[in-house]
Amino acid sequence: MAETYDAVLILSFGGPEEREDVIPFLENVLRGRNVPRERMLEVAEHYYHFDGRSPINDQNRELIAGLRAELERHGPRLPIYWGNRNWHPFLADTLREMQRDGVKRALAFVTSVFSSYSGCRQYLEDVERARAEVGDGAPEVAKLRTFYNHPLFIEAVSDRVRSAIDQIPAGRRMEVLFTAHSVPVAMAETSEYVQQLNESCRLVGEDVGLTGWQLVYQSRSGPPGQAWLEPDIGDVLRAMERGQDVVIVPIGFISDHMEVLYDLDTEARQISDERGLNMVRAATIGVHPKFLSMIRELIRERLGECEARAIGGYGPHQDVCRADCCPVPARRANSARNDSSPRAIAQR
């Protein structure tokens, strides 16, 4: 059923923009968690490695500019706002701005592709918390559906993969590793995270014509005794034969933010160099024209202007999240309070 909306909200994680932002940003990420300060300072060094500036905010600005141009050219001509979970512009401040501008109902595009508690429900909780902070008259916010099997998403990723493969000498056997953020097994079991990832990888593999590929995980956090999705990309790279060509496709990430720059371009690159591997990292989809067109199409779906599209075996994801979708894992509260590993601090 067609509904009426008067704005688009880009909803993201946020990140520091200068050295002075790093500690306040990490304190926001860690709010409510019992993590020793010395651990937080270790993670701060990851950001200082890049002069304290996470690329995620600039990439969101680029995404907004691209989407604004897309909507101006083709419609619908809706204003675009931007709010973050952990750094400026904070979501509650953005909702206040929207309220002042007279926005009543907005469609939110979350910069997370695959369904899990941290990639889906937690953002819904953020919205409700921010609306409660704003109070009476806070704009209503509806999240756009998951798009892991949307044809334009698959085509955009496939284009990035082809460009990476073109850097491998012709006729040589290569390994293709699709990588995504690892999550606790308990979280994966309460969502469609792994199913959606495998389907996206399968669809891209078929589109590109890959004879084989492997899904691996990165950025694991959590205490050693807690089960997380495996295999870890570092372990897979260490097990490869010297001289192997390997293409890494960060399919789980929309843009080249810290988890891509540090965990892949720094750590995975170092492992590859030590093992004598010829590693090529595919670009994330960023502002690929097909990706921008897909976001516009998702907006038009909710406005009743076009049919929902999907390819593969599962069909379009539900338009509105179920009340029980992506629930918080039972162990999450305790494990989050007790987890003080540096990577856990950086990647949540």
JOHU-V599203 format. One record per helix or strand of 3 or more residues. SS is the DSSP state (helix for helix, strand for strand). FROM is the first residue (numbers start at 1). TO is the last residue. Records with the same first field share a line. If there is no record, write none. Layout:
SS = FROM-TO  FROM-TO
This chain:
strand = 7-12  79-84  105-110  140-143  174-181  214-218  245-249  278-281
helix = 19-29  37-48  56-74  91-100  117-134  151-165  185-188  193-208  233-238  258-261  263-275  289-302  332-338  342-347
